[in-house]
Amino acid sequence: MERVSIDDVEAEPHPMGVNRERRVLTDALGAEEMTAVHYELEPGEQFSGGLHTHHDQEEVFYVLEGTATFEHGTDGEKTDVEAGEVIRFEPGEFQCGRNESEDIVVGLALAAPGSQHDWEQLESFAPCGECGEVTAHGVREPDRDFVIYCKECGNEMQIA
């Protein structure tokens, strides 16, 4: 058994700069079969780096405070999730959670199986500077920085 206070886990901003208050609880708990991350999102911030899916993990988001808006699928459909509510995304289902309100959103993201992504199983939609449109992007396993690449033309973008 492991127990940890969220306040004792160091806050790390998302590598893509989409939020400032992210506390990865996985390592502090010694978890190996799932991921747990605590977020506090200011207005305009999001849980992750845009519309994406994990082909190897399902994700559950529990909203503790405020209202998070989740875009899901690839047609722009949105669902608001209020404090005390939970939303689940199966492997392969595209989603992106944001704080579109004027209040702080506090939430917990849980993913399984595995305590770490298989980066080759992550896919996102993002604008490609070479293609000039939104295309499917993959992520190469990062050593220190993320390398996101366009699946159409191979154009790479490094995120520190």
C-alpha positions in Angstrom: 0.0 0.0 0.0 1.2 3.5 -0.8 -0.4 6.8 0.4 0.5 10.3 -0.7 -0.8 13.8 -0.2 -1.4 15.5 -3.6 0.1 18.7 -2.1 3.4 16.8 -1.5 3.8 15.9 -5.2 5.7 18.5 -7.1 3.7 20.3 -9.8 5.1 20.0 -13.3 3.6 22.0 -16.2 2.7 19.9 -19.3 5.6 19.7 -21.7 3.6 21.3 -24.4 2.7 24.3 -22.2 -1.1 23.7 -22.2 -1.4 23.8 -18.4 0.7 25.0 -15.4 -0.5 22.8 -12.5 -0.1 19.1 -13.2 0.9 16.6 -10.5 1.8 13.1 -11.7 0.8 10.8 -8.9 1.8 7.6 -10.6 5.5 7.5 -9.5 4.7 8.8 -6.0 2.3 5.9 -5.5 4.6 3.4 -7.1 1.9 2.5 -9.6 2.9 0.2 -12.5 -0.4 -0.8 -14.0 -2.2 2.6 -14.3 -1.5 6.3 -14.5 -2.9 8.9 -12.1 -2.5 12.7 -12.7 -4.1 15.6 -10.7 -4.8 18.8 -12.6 -5.7 22.4 -11.7 -6.7 24.2 -14.9 -7.0 28.0 -15.2 -9.5 29.3 -17.7 -8.3 28.4 -21.2 -6.0 25.6 -20.1 -6.4 22.0 -21.1 -5.5 18.5 -19.7 -3.3 17.5 -22.6 -1.9 18.7 -25.9 -5.0 18.7 -28.1 -7.4 16.2 -29.6 -5.7 12.8 -29.3 -6.2 9.2 -28.5 -4.3 6.4 -26.8 -4.7 3.2 -28.8 -3.3 1.3 -25.8 -5.1 2.9 -22.8 -8.5 3.9 -21.7 -8.8 7.2 -19.8 -11.2 8.3 -17.1 -11.5 11.9 -15.9 -13.1 12.8 -12.6 -13.9 16.5 -12.2 -13.5 17.5 -8.6 -14.2 21.3 -9.0 -15.7 23.4 -11.8 -16.8 22.3 -15.2 -14.5 20.7 -17.8 -15.5 20.6 -21.5 -14.4 17.5 -23.4 -14.2 17.5 -27.2 -14.6 13.9 -28.4 -14.6 12.0 -31.7 -13.4 13.8 -34.8 -16.5 15.8 -35.5 -16.1 18.5 -32.9 -18.8 17.2 -30.5 -18.5 18.5 -26.9 -19.7 17.4 -23.5 -19.5 19.4 -20.3 -18.5 17.4 -17.2 -19.3 19.1 -13.9 -17.9 18.6 -10.4 -18.7 15.2 -9.1 -19.0 13.7 -12.6 -16.8 11.2 -14.4 -16.2 10.6 -18.1 -14.5 7.6 -19.8 -12.8 7.3 -23.1 -12.0 3.9 -24.5 -8.8 3.1 -26.3 -8.9 4.7 -29.8 -11.5 7.3 -28.9 -10.3 10.8 -29.6 -10.7 13.4 -26.9 -9.4 16.7 -25.4 -10.5 18.2 -22.1 -10.4 21.9 -21.6 -11.4 24.6 -19.1 -13.7 26.8 -21.2 -15.2 28.4 -18.1 -14.1 31.5 -16.0 -13.4 29.3 -12.9 -10.7 26.9 -11.9 -11.2 23.3 -12.9 -9.7 20.6 -10.7 -9.7 17.1 -12.0 -8.1 13.7 -11.8 -7.1 11.7 -14.9 -6.7 7.9 -14.6 -5.4 5.7 -17.4 -4.9 2.0 -17.7 -3.3 -0.4 -18.5 0.2 0.7 -17.8 1.9 3.5 -15.9 3.5 4.9 -19.0 2.2 5.5 -22.5 3.5 3.5 -25.4 4.3 6.6 -27.4 3.8 4.8 -30.7 0.2 4.2 -29.7 -0.6 7.9 -29.2 -2.2 9.8 -32.1 -3.3 13.5 -32.3 -4.8 15.9 -34.8 -2.8 19.1 -35.2 -2.0 21.7 -37.8 1.0 20.7 -40.0 3.2 23.6 -41.2 4.2 21.6 -44.3 0.8 20.3 -45.3 -1.0 23.5 -44.5 -3.9 21.8 -42.8 -4.9 19.7 -39.7 -3.5 16.2 -40.1 -3.0 13.1 -38.0 0.2 13.3 -35.9 2.2 10.7 -34.0 4.7 11.0 -31.2 8.1 9.5 -31.1 9.2 8.2 -27.7 10.9 11.2 -26.1 14.3 11.1 -24.5 14.1 14.6 -23.2 11.8 16.4 -25.6 8.6 15.3 -27.4 9.0 14.8 -31.2 5.6 15.1 -32.9 5.5 14.2 -36.6 2.9 14.5 -39.3 1.7 11.1 -40.5 1.0 12.6 -44.0 4.4 14.2 -44.8 6.7 13.3 -42.0 7.3 16.9 -40.9 8.6 17.0 -37.3 8.0 19.4 -34.5 10.1 19.2 -31.3 8.4 20.3 -28.1 10.7 21.1 -25.1 
